[in-house]
Amino acid sequence: MWFLRTDRAELVYHSSSEGIVYAILSHVWGPSEQSFQDIQELHRRCSRFSHPTPNSASAAGDNPRSHADAKVRNFCIYAEAAGYEWVWVDTCCFDKSSSAELSEAINSMFTYYANADVCYAFLEDVPDDDDPERIGSAFRQSRWFTRGWTLQELIAPIDVVFLSQNWMPLCSKCAAPGLVREVTGIDIDVLLSSVPLSSISAAKRLSWASQRETRRIEDEAYSLMGIFGVNIPIMYGEGRRAFRRLQEEIMKQSPDHTLFVWRLGQSVSTADLHAHAPWTNYPRKAVHAETDPATQVLFAPAPQAFHGSREVQSMSVRQLGVAAQISLAALNMTQPTASALEAVLSPPHEVPEFAVTSYGVRARLPVIRISDDDTSIAVAVLACQGSEGCVIGLLLHEQENVGGMSLYRVGVHTVYNDIGRPYPLYGSARYVRIHLSAHYEQPVQKRERHFVLSWQVIYIVYHTHSFGFGDLHGISTPVASRSLLAPCRLFFPPYMLARLGRLGFTPDRPLSESQQGGLSVLPHEALEVMFTHERTKAAFSLRVACCLRPAVSLPNAGRDESSPRQPLRHIWATVDASWNTRGSSGGAVVSGRRCYWCREVHLDQWTALDPQLGRTGRQMVFPFAGRTLTLTFSQWDVRSRTTGAEAGGGGGLFAVDIEVEEQPATEHAPENPERASRADRFLKGDANPTSRRSSLVRSMLAAVHQQVRGKR
């Protein structure tokens, strides 16, 4: 282990840190920190020259500390004045160019800080005269409290002294634990090392990191290893998988079920579950675009998901048996029987188990399901409780058998049936909060539908690349299967505009000049573009808008819960035309199933292009008298987002292709012969006004009757 000598800022290697009394620095990294190589080079330059020369940075006997950067130099000076011969700084006391040293240092970082005699936390954004106790003080607002790595640097050492921007003491962790608790949310007993970290629930420990940030995504996981006493291989470049691997390792070494309780706001009560859950008709393959795949798995995508899990506490195996019986009674709206409670309180006790397999997480848990064998929804009782002492049950739904395996996804979500109307349960719920009410009736021997409890071995999807999770990979979904959703951006390729220009049609706005940002399609706004023939003044207009159907907001997937993403809505498009010829104006009649809510044909219902023929997208042909217009929407970038004030989530970037084809000349054949014949009769005076009114009334009544039937 390398240490810096405080008197000269020289690196000295010790085979072991035992017996070394050292101070350690905690700080927020700047854009250009002095590295291991920089300190070594500084030492060589200071010892190379026997006499000063114009090109030498130093002379023999000159102190390298004087040429170190301000942070390293001032830390050495401060620690030396405090009586320390050795210090350790994470920027320059190990070689980051060596993968072995980097891995060892990251895996040992918590130990380095725990073994230090004192930790000095340098807050360079806090002035010397700041009062830390004052509400809104610079101390309370310091960036140091928002960084991921500084969490373990605060918890691991016995003593932490906070220093201002000019290296003046502000306060210490031991002297003001209440202040530090207010800023960080960490319990005073933890700050004072009065209780072991292992006694704190996993959910609470992860909640401490839920509002902290790291420069590298992987550091969200690596900075938490010491807090959980686990080690995982360091692999920068793996992204969010690092946090998943951290959770796997925690699960292997700890029986704490609170690890699985994240985004607790997505929960329902037992009353909600009775009133709204579609127990008997919930589809086994609940695939729908509005639900984020990351919410249907066991492991959280990021520490931010634990923001609301601070009050979740774990319980013992013995308590789990009691909680399962209470949960069963609560769902059946009865009281637990004395014999059932006596049975679970007597040894031997059932023991829950979790293990990662290639099929998912194999879990042995008390599972509650409806007595109807055909249901696909179950409640797995976890050994943890939320605020007010409620038992937390994990809502599960069984997907179609994959390879002969019964695999469960987490949560019950909004699903739409064939005519676009939702099943009874709105929104998205991962958990059920179970309370035993004193108002429940006594056990009833016979019920038409009742819940049953049994200990079962089940397999749960634990990440979005799990076995059997194919069509819910979100971005990884096959292009041909992606839904076309708004908010999004429309792109009109220049070659397509040039092709229309050769036919004489030009748009009513400079589309080619707005291609970088595209044209935004927002849930509550319609987009219309008019193309006009320069010579004949024939014109057609493209109108794109969103369905009125209530949409479900996607979860934030680790983002700040206070900034929810916009709801995604289905898109429809129509074309109106005026060719300046008789019977050639108005909207074309298109084929396809019309939505119950907006009475339009969604793009998802248009003809899907065959990828094997070289193109993907959705296409619709709009027939008009004399011309046929073919409209195609192709998704170019699923990750794209609307820009500016509309940012916050969207269906991506769509390329719009328009083809106008001349039709063989006919005697003004209309696109709707029946409508044209009625118009001709009216112009000739053959139609009776009374009969016209009666026909109109009949049409309106038929439309109302059709809507009423659809709502049933």
C-alpha positions in Angstrom: 0.0 0.0 0.0 1.4 3.4 -1.0 1.4 6.3 1.4 2.5 9.9 1.1 5.0 11.4 3.5 3.4 14.5 4.8 6.8 16.4 5.0 7.7 15.9 1.3 4.6 14.5 -0.5 6.7 11.5 -1.6 5.2 8.1 -2.3 6.5 5.3 -0.1 5.4 1.7 -0.4 4.5 -0.4 2.7 3.8 -4.1 2.3 1.1 -3.9 5.0 -0.9 -1.0 6.5 -0.7 -2.7 10.0 1.1 -0.4 12.4 0.8 2.6 10.1 -1.0 5.5 11.7 -2.3 7.6 8.8 -4.8 10.3 7.9 -7.0 9.9 4.8 -8.6 12.5 2.5 -12.2 12.6 1.4 -13.1 15.1 -1.3 -14.9 15.7 -4.6 -12.8 15.0 -7.6 -12.0 18.0 -9.8 -11.4 17.9 -13.6 -7.6 17.6 -13.3 -6.3 15.7 -10.2 -2.7 14.8 -9.6 -2.2 11.1 -10.4 0.2 8.4 -9.1 2.5 9.0 -12.2 2.4 12.8 -11.6 3.7 12.4 -8.0 6.4 10.0 -9.1 7.5 12.3 -11.9 7.6 15.2 -9.5 9.9 13.3 -7.2 12.2 12.4 -10.0 12.4 16.0 -11.2 13.2 17.2 -7.7 16.0 14.7 -7.2 17.5 14.7 -10.7 19.4 17.9 -10.7 22.5 18.7 -8.6 22.3 22.4 -9.5 19.5 24.6 -10.5 19.2 25.2 -14.3 16.7 27.4 -16.2 14.9 24.2 -17.5 14.9 22.4 -14.1 11.7 22.4 -12.1 13.7 22.1 -8.9 17.1 21.7 -7.4 18.6 19.0 -5.2 17.2 19.1 -1.8 14.1 21.1 -2.9 10.8 19.8 -1.3 8.5 18.1 -3.9 5.6 19.1 -1.7 6.1 22.7 -2.8 5.4 21.7 -6.4 2.4 19.4 -5.8 -1.0 20.6 -6.6 -2.9 22.7 -4.0 -5.1 20.0 -2.7 -2.3 17.4 -2.1 0.0 20.1 -0.8 -2.4 21.6 1.7 -3.6 18.2 2.9 0.0 17.2 3.6 0.6 20.5 5.5 -2.6 20.2 7.5 -2.0 16.5 8.4 1.6 17.2 9.3 0.5 20.0 11.6 -1.9 17.5 13.2 0.9 15.2 13.9 0.6 12.6 11.1 3.6 11.3 9.2 1.6 9.4 6.6 -1.5 10.2 4.6 -3.4 8.5 1.9 -5.2 10.2 -1.1 -7.3 8.3 -3.6 -6.1 10.4 -6.5 -2.4 9.6 -6.3 -1.7 6.7 -3.9 -2.4 3.9 -6.3 -1.7 3.3 -10.0 -5.0 3.6 -11.9 -3.2 2.5 -15.2 -2.8 -1.0 -13.6 -6.0 -2.9 -13.7 -4.8 -5.1 -10.8 -4.1 -2.1 -8.6 -7.3 -0.4 -9.5 -9.4 -3.5 -8.7 -7.6 -4.0 -5.4 -8.0 -0.4 -4.4 -11.7 -0.2 -5.2 -12.4 -3.5 -3.4 -10.4 -2.3 -0.4 -11.5 1.3 -0.3 -13.9 0.9 2.6 -11.1 -0.8 4.6 -8.7 2.0 3.8 -11.0 4.5 5.3 -12.1 2.3 8.2 -8.4 1.8 9.2 -7.5 5.4 9.0 -6.9 7.3 12.3 -8.9 10.2 11.0 -10.6 11.2 7.8 -10.5 14.8 6.7 -13.4 15.8 4.4 -12.4 18.7 2.3 -15.5 20.8 1.2 -14.1 23.2 -1.3 -17.5 24.8 -1.9 -17.9 25.9 1.8 -16.5 29.2 3.0 -14.6 29.5 6.3 -17.2 31.5 8.0 -20.2 29.3 7.1 -22.4 28.1 10.0 -23.2 24.4 9.3 -26.2 24.4 11.6 -27.9 27.2 9.7 -30.8 26.0 7.5 -29.7 26.4 3.9 -26.0 26.8 4.8 -23.3 26.1 2.3 -22.3 23.1 4.4 -25.7 21.5 4.0 -25.7 22.2 0.3 -22.1 21.0 -0.4 -21.6 18.7 -3.4 -19.6 16.4 -1.1 -23.0 15.1 0.3 -24.3 14.3 -3.2 -21.4 12.1 -4.4 -21.6 8.3 -4.4 -18.1 7.5 -3.1 -18.3 9.9 -0.2 -21.1 7.8 1.4 -18.7 5.1 2.5 -16.0 7.7 3.2 -18.4 9.2 5.8 -19.5 5.9 7.4 -16.3 3.8 7.4 -14.0 6.1 9.5 -14.5 6.5 13.3 -13.7 10.2 13.1 -14.5 12.5 10.2 -13.5 16.2 10.4 -15.1 18.6 7.8 -12.7 21.3 6.5 -13.7 24.5 4.6 -12.3 25.7 1.3 -9.3 27.2 3.0 -8.7 24.1 5.2 -10.4 25.5 8.3 -12.3 23.1 10.6 -16.1 23.4 10.4 -17.4 20.5 12.5 -17.0 16.8 12.9 -19.1 13.7 12.5 -18.7 12.7 16.2 -19.4 16.2 17.5 -22.5 16.9 15.4 -24.1 13.6 14.4 -27.6 15.2 14.5 -26.5 17.7 11.8 -25.0 15.0 9.6 -28.1 12.9 10.0 -30.3 15.8 8.9 -28.2 16.2 5.7 -27.7 12.6 4.8 -30.5 10.7 6.4 -28.1 8.2 8.0 -28.9 7.0 11.5 -26.9 8.5 14.4 -26.1 5.0 15.7 -24.5 4.3 12.3 -22.6 7.6 12.2 -21.2 6.9 15.7 -20.4 3.2 14.9 -22.6 2.2 17.8 -24.3 -0.6 15.7 -22.9 -2.8 13.0 -23.8 -2.0 9.5 -25.2 -5.5 9.0 -28.0 -4.8 11.5 -29.3 -2.1 9.1 -31.7 -3.3 6.4 -30.4 -3.5 2.9 -33.2 -1.2 1.7 -32.3 1.5 4.2 -28.6 1.3 3.3 -29.4 1.6 -0.4 -31.7 4.5 0.3 -28.7 6.4 1.7 -27.3 6.3 -1.9 -30.5 7.0 -3.7 -29.9 10.7 -4.1 -26.1 10.5 -4.8 -24.3 10.5 -8.1 -21.2 9.1 -9.6 -19.2 10.0 -12.7 -19.2 6.4 -13.9 -22.4 4.4 -13.9 -20.5 1.3 -12.6 -19.4 3.3 -9.5 -23.0 3.3 -8.3 -22.3 -0.3 -7.4 -18.6 -0.3 -6.7 -19.0 2.5 -4.2 -21.4 0.4 -2.1 -19.4 -2.8 -1.8 -17.9 -1.9 1.5 -21.2 -0.9 3.0 -22.5 -4.4 2.4 -19.2 -6.2 3.0 -19.1 -7.8 -0.4 -16.7 -7.8 -3.3 -17.3 -8.1 -7.0 -14.9 -8.0 -10.0 -14.3 -4.5 -11.4 -15.4 -4.2 -15.0 -15.7 -0.7 -16.3 -17.9 -0.6 -19.4 -20.6 -3.0 -18.1 -22.9 -0.1 -17.2 -26.0 -1.0 -15.1 -25.0 -4.7 -14.9 -22.6 -3.7 -12.1 -25.5 -2.8 -9.8 -27.3 -6.0 -10.7 -24.1 -8.0 -9.9 -23.9 -6.2 -6.6 -27.5 -7.2 -5.7 -26.7 -10.8 -6.7 -23.7 -10.9 -4.3 -25.7 -9.3 -1.5 -28.5 -11.9 -2.0 -25.9 -14.7 -1.8 -24.5 -13.5 1.5 -27.5 -12.0 3.3 -31.1 -13.3 4.0 -32.4 -9.8 4.0 -35.6 -9.6 1.8 -35.7 -5.8 1.9 -33.2 -6.0 -1.0 -36.3 -6.7 -3.2 -38.3 -3.7 -2.0 -37.7 -0.8 -4.2 -40.1 1.8 -5.8 -42.4 1.1 -2.8 -44.7 3.8 -4.1 -45.9 1.3 -6.7 -48.0 -0.6 -4.1 -51.7 -1.3 -3.4 -53.6 -2.1 -0.3 -55.5 -5.4 0.2 -58.7 -3.5 -0.4 -57.4 -2.2 -3.8 -56.4 -5.7 -4.7 -59.8 -7.1 -3.9 -61.6 -4.3 -5.8 -59.5 -4.0 -9.0 -57.1 -6.9 -9.5 -58.2 -9.1 -12.5 -57.6 -12.4 -10.7 -59.3 -14.6 -13.3 -58.7 -12.9 -16.6 -55.3 -11.3 -16.3 -53.3 -12.6 -19.4 -50.3 -14.8 -18.8 -48.4 -12.8 -21.4 -48.8 -9.3 -20.2 -46.9 -7.4 -22.9 -47.8 -3.8 -23.3 -45.8 -0.7 -24.4 -46.7 1.5 -21.5 -44.9 -0.5 -18.8 -41.2 -0.2 -18.4 -39.6 -3.6 -18.5 -37.2 -2.6 -15.7 -40.2 -2.7 -13.3 -41.1 -6.3 -14.0 -37.9 -7.8 -12.6 -36.7 -8.7 -9.1 -33.6 -6.5 -8.9 -33.6 -2.7 -9.0 -32.0 -0.9 -12.0 -30.1 1.7 -9.9 -29.8 2.9 -6.2 -32.3 5.7 -7.0 -35.1 3.1 -7.0 -34.7 2.8 -3.2 -35.5 6.4 -2.5 -38.8 5.5 -0.7 -37.6 2.4 1.0 -35.9 3.9 4.1 -38.5 2.6 6.6 -38.6 -1.0 5.3 -37.3 -3.4 8.0 -36.4 -7.1 7.8 -37.9 -9.8 10.0 -36.8 -13.2 11.2 -37.8 -16.6 9.8 -40.1 -17.1 12.7 -41.8 -13.8 12.1 -42.2 -14.6 8.4 -44.3 -17.6 9.2 -46.6 -15.4 11.3 -46.7 -12.7 8.6 -47.7 -15.3 6.0 -50.7 -16.4 8.1 -51.7 -12.8 8.8 -51.4 -12.0 5.0 -53.6 -15.0 4.2 -56.2 -14.0 6.7 -56.2 -10.4 5.5 -56.7 -11.4 1.9 -59.6 -13.7 3.0 -61.0 -10.9 5.2 -60.9 -13.1 8.3 -58.8 -13.5 11.4 -55.9 -15.9 11.6 -56.8 -19.1 13.5 -55.0 -19.9 16.7 -54.0 -23.4 15.4 -52.4 -21.9 12.3 -50.3 -19.4 14.4 -49.3 -22.1 16.8 -48.1 -24.3 14.0 -45.8 -21.6 12.5 -44.5 -20.6 15.9 -43.4 -24.1 16.7 -40.1 -25.4 15.3 -38.9 -26.5 12.9 -39.5 -23.3 10.9 -39.8 -23.0 7.2 -36.7 -21.3 5.8 -36.9 -19.0 2.7 -34.2 -19.4 0.1 -33.0 -17.4 -2.9 -30.5 -18.5 -5.6 -29.6 -17.2 -9.0 -30.0 -19.8 -11.8 -30.0 -19.6 -15.6 -33.9 -19.7 -15.4 -34.1 -16.7 -13.0 -34.0 -16.4 -9.3 -35.2 -19.6 -7.7 -37.1 -18.6 -4.6 -38.7 -20.7 -1.9 -41.3 -18.5 -0.2 -44.8 -18.6 1.2 -47.1 -17.9 -1.8 -50.7 -16.9 -1.7 -53.0 -17.4 -4.7 -56.7 -17.5 -5.4 -58.2 -21.0 -5.1 -59.1 -20.9 -8.8 -56.4 -23.0 -10.5 -56.7 -20.8 -13.6 -55.3 -17.6 -12.1 -51.9 -16.2 -13.1 -51.5 -13.8 -10.2 -49.8 -14.6 -6.9 -48.6 -12.8 -3.8 -45.2 -13.9 -2.4 -44.9 -12.9 1.2 -41.5 -11.3 2.0 -39.7 -11.3 5.3 -40.0 -7.6 5.8 -42.4 -5.0 6.9 -43.1 -1.4 5.9 -44.1 1.6 7.8 -47.0 1.2 10.3 -46.0 -2.5 10.6 -47.7 -3.7 7.4 -46.5 -6.9 5.8 -45.1 -6.5 2.3 -46.1 -9.0 -0.4 -44.5 -9.2 -3.8 -47.1 -9.2 -6.5 -46.3 -11.7 -9.2 -47.9 -12.7 -12.5 -47.0 -15.9 -14.3 -46.0 -15.6 -17.9 -46.6 -18.2 -20.6 -44.5 -21.3 -20.0 -41.1 -20.8 -21.6 -39.2 -24.1 -22.3 -41.5 -25.9 -19.9 -40.8 -23.5 -17.0 -43.3 -21.5 -15.1 -41.6 -18.1 -14.8 -43.0 -15.1 -12.9 -42.6 -11.4 -13.6 -43.0 -8.9 -10.9 -46.0 -6.6 -10.7 -49.5 -6.4 -12.0 -49.8 -3.8 -14.7 -52.4 -2.1 -17.0 -53.2 -4.2 -20.0 -55.6 -3.4 -22.8 -58.0 -5.8 -24.4 -58.8 -6.1 -28.1 -61.0 -3.0 -28.3 -58.7 -0.8 -26.4 -60.4 -0.8 -23.1 -58.3 -1.5 -20.0 -58.7 -4.3 -17.5 -59.9 -3.2 -14.1 -56.5 -2.6 -12.5 -55.1 0.8 -13.6 -51.5 1.8 -13.3 -48.6 -0.4 -12.2 -48.2 -2.2 -8.8 -45.3 -4.2 -7.5 -46.3 -4.7 -3.9 -49.3 -5.2 -1.7 -49.4 -3.6 1.7 -51.1 -6.1 4.1 -52.7 -5.0 7.3 -54.7 -7.2 9.6 -57.8 -5.3 10.6 -59.8 -5.9 13.8 -63.0 -5.4 11.8 -62.5 -8.5 9.7 -65.1 -11.2 10.3 -64.4 -14.6 11.8 -63.3 -17.4 9.6 -66.0 -18.6 7.1 -66.0 -22.2 6.1 -67.2 -21.8 2.6 -66.5 -19.0 0.1 -67.0 -18.9 -3.6 -63.4 -17.6 -4.0 -60.8 -17.7 -1.3 -57.1 -17.5 -1.1 -54.8 -20.4 -0.2 -51.2 -20.4 1.2 -48.4 -22.8 0.6 -44.6 -22.7 0.6 -43.5 -23.0 -3.0 -40.4 -23.0 -5.2 -40.9 -20.5 -7.9 -38.6 -18.8 -10.5 -38.7 -15.0 -10.8 -37.3 -12.9 -13.6 -34.5 -10.8 -12.0 -33.2 -8.7 -14.9 -34.3 -7.7 -18.4 -32.0 -10.1 -20.1 -33.3 -13.1 -18.2 -34.3 -16.3 -19.7 -37.8 -16.0 -21.2 -37.9 -12.2 -21.1 -37.4 -11.8 -24.8 -40.2 -9.5 -26.0 -39.9 -7.1 -23.0 -36.4 -6.0 -23.6 -37.6 -2.5 -24.4 -34.9 -1.1 -26.6 -33.8 -4.6 -27.5 -37.3 -5.4 -28.9 -37.1 -6.4 -32.6 -37.6 -3.3 -34.7 -40.6 -4.7 -36.6 -42.4 -5.3 -33.2 -41.9 -1.9 -31.7 -45.0 0.3 -31.0 -45.1 3.7 -32.6 -45.6 6.0 -29.6 -45.6 9.7 -28.8 -44.0 12.0 -27.7 -41.6 11.6 -30.6 -40.0 13.5 -33.5 -40.8 13.2 -37.2 -38.1 13.4 -39.8 -38.8 14.2 -43.5 -35.9 12.8 -45.5 -34.5 15.4 -48.0 -34.6 12.8 -50.8 -38.3 12.3 -50.2 -38.9 16.1 -50.3 -36.9 16.3 -53.5 -39.0 13.5 -55.1 -42.2 15.4 -54.2 -40.7 18.6 -55.5 -40.1 16.9 -58.9 -43.8 16.2 -59.0 -44.5 19.9 -58.2 -45.5 19.5 -54.5 -43.8 21.7 -51.9 -44.5 21.9 -48.1 -46.0 24.9 -46.4 -43.0 25.1 -44.1 -39.2 24.6 -44.5 -39.0 21.0 -43.4 -35.5 20.6 -44.6 -34.2 23.3 -42.2 -35.7 21.7 -39.1 -34.3 18.2 -39.5 -31.7 18.4 -36.7 -34.4 18.7 -34.0 -37.2 17.2 -36.1 -40.9 18.1 -35.7 -42.2 17.1 -32.3 -45.4 15.1 -31.8 -46.8 15.7 -28.3 -49.6 13.9 -26.5 -52.0 17.0 -26.5 -51.0 18.6 -29.8 -51.7 17.8 -33.5 -49.1 18.3 -36.2 -50.3 19.2 -39.7 -48.2 19.7 -42.9 -49.7 20.9 -46.2 -48.2 20.1 -49.6 -49.3 22.2 -52.6 -48.8 21.8 -56.3 -47.2 25.0 -57.6 -49.0 25.0 -60.9 -52.4 23.4 -60.4 -52.8 24.3 -56.8 -53.8 20.8 -56.0 -53.0 20.0 -52.4 -52.9 17.3 -49.7 -52.4 17.6 -46.0 -50.8 15.2 -43.5 -52.2 15.3 -40.0 -50.5 13.4 -37.1 -52.0 13.3 -33.6 -52.2 11.1 -30.5 -54.9 8.8 -29.3 -57.2 10.1 -26.5 -57.0 6.8 -24.6 -55.7 7.3 -21.0 -52.0 6.3 -21.0 -49.8 5.0 -18.2 -46.7 7.0 -17.3 -43.5 5.0 -17.5 -41.6 4.7 -14.2 -38.4 6.7 -14.0 -36.1 3.7 -13.9 -33.8 5.2 -11.4 -34.5 8.9 -12.2 -35.6 11.4 -9.7 -39.2 10.4 -8.7 -40.1 14.1 -8.5 -39.7 14.4 -12.3 -42.0 11.7 -13.8 -41.7 10.9 -17.5 -44.4 11.9 -19.9 -47.1 9.3 -20.7 -46.7 7.5 -24.0 -49.7 7.5 -26.4 -50.5 5.8 -29.6 -50.2 7.8 -32.8 -52.7 8.1 -35.7 -52.3 9.8 -39.1 -54.8 10.9 -41.8 -54.5 12.5 -45.2 -56.9 14.9 -46.8 -56.6 16.0 -50.4 -58.0 18.5 -52.9 -57.0 17.8 -56.5 -59.2 20.5 -58.0 -61.3 17.9 -59.8 -64.8 16.8 -59.2 -65.2 14.2 -56.5 -61.5 14.3 -55.6 -61.6 16.2 -52.4 -61.9 15.1 -48.8 -60.5 12.3 -46.7 -59.7 8.9 -48.1 -61.4 5.8 -46.6 -58.7 3.6 -44.9 -58.9 0.1 -43.7 -58.0 -1.2 -40.3 -59.4 -1.5 -36.8 -60.4 1.8 -35.4 -59.6 2.7 -31.8 -62.4 2.7 -29.2 -61.2 6.1 -27.8 -60.2 8.2 -30.8 -62.1 6.4 -33.6 -59.0 6.5 -35.7 -56.7 3.7 -37.0 -53.4 3.8 -35.0 -50.1 3.5 -36.8 -49.7 0.1 -35.0 -52.7 -1.1 -37.0 -51.3 -0.2 -40.4 -49.7 -2.7 -42.6 -46.4 -3.9 -41.3 -43.6 -4.0 -43.9 -41.8 -7.3 -44.3 -38.2 -6.9 -43.0 -37.1 -9.7 -45.3 -38.0 -7.4 -48.2 -35.5 -4.8 -47.0 -37.7 -2.3 -45.1 -39.4 -2.0 -41.7 -42.2 0.3 -40.7 -45.9 0.8 -41.0 -47.6 1.7 -44.2 -51.1 2.8 -45.4 -52.5 3.5 -48.8 -54.9 6.4 -49.2 -56.9 6.1 -52.5 -58.2 9.3 -54.1 -59.7 9.9 -57.5 -56.8 10.2 -60.0 -54.1 9.7 -57.4 -53.0 7.3 -54.7 -51.0 8.4 -51.8 -48.9 5.9 -49.8 -47.7 7.0 -46.4 -44.9 5.1 -44.5 -43.6 5.6 -40.9 -40.3 4.0 -40.1 -38.6 4.2 -36.7 -35.0 5.3 -37.0 -34.0 5.8 -33.5 -35.8 4.4 -30.5 -33.6 6.2 -28.0 -34.3 9.7 -29.4 -36.2 12.1 -27.2 -38.1 15.3 -27.8 -36.0 18.3 -27.4 -36.3 21.5 -25.3 -39.2 21.9 -22.9 -40.8 18.7 -24.2 -37.9 16.5 -23.0 -38.6 13.7 -20.7 -39.3 10.6 -22.7 -40.6 9.6 -26.1 -41.1 6.9 -28.7 -38.1 7.9 -30.8 -37.4 9.4 -34.2 -39.7 8.4 -37.1 -38.9 8.9 -40.8 -42.0 9.8 -42.9 -42.1 8.7 -46.5 -44.8 10.0 -48.9 -45.4 8.6 -52.4 -47.9 10.1 -54.8 -48.9 7.9 -57.7 -51.1 9.0 -60.7 -54.0 6.7 -61.4 -55.5 5.9 -64.8 -58.0 8.4 -66.0 -61.7 7.6 -65.1 -64.9 9.4 -65.4 -64.2 11.2 -62.1 -64.5 7.9 -60.1 -64.9 9.0 -56.5 -63.1 7.4 -53.6 -66.6 6.7 -52.0 -69.2 5.9 -54.7 -72.1 5.8 -52.3 -71.2 9.3 -50.9 -70.8 10.7 -54.5 -74.1 9.2 -55.7 -75.9 10.9 -52.8 -74.2 14.2 -53.6 -75.1 13.9 -57.3 -78.8 13.2 -56.5 -78.8 16.2 -54.2 -77.4 18.5 -56.8 -79.9 17.2 -59.3 -82.8 17.9 -56.9 -83.7 14.2 -56.7 -83.2 13.9 -52.9 -86.1 14.7 -50.5 -85.0 17.1 -47.6 -87.2 15.1 -45.2 -85.6 11.8 -46.2 -82.2 13.4 -45.9 -83.0 14.5 -42.3 -84.3 11.1 -41.5 -81.2 9.4 -42.9 -79.0 11.8 -40.8 -80.9 11.0 -37.6 -80.7 7.3 -38.3 -76.9 7.6 -38.8 -76.5 9.5 -35.6 -78.5 7.0 -33.6 -76.5 4.2 -35.1 -73.3 5.8 -34.1 -74.5 6.4 -30.5 -75.8 2.8 -30.3 -72.4 1.5 -31.5 -70.5 3.5 -28.8 -72.9 2.3 -26.0 -72.3 -1.3 -27.1 -68.6 -0.7 -27.1 -68.6 0.6 -23.5 -70.3 -2.4 -22.1 
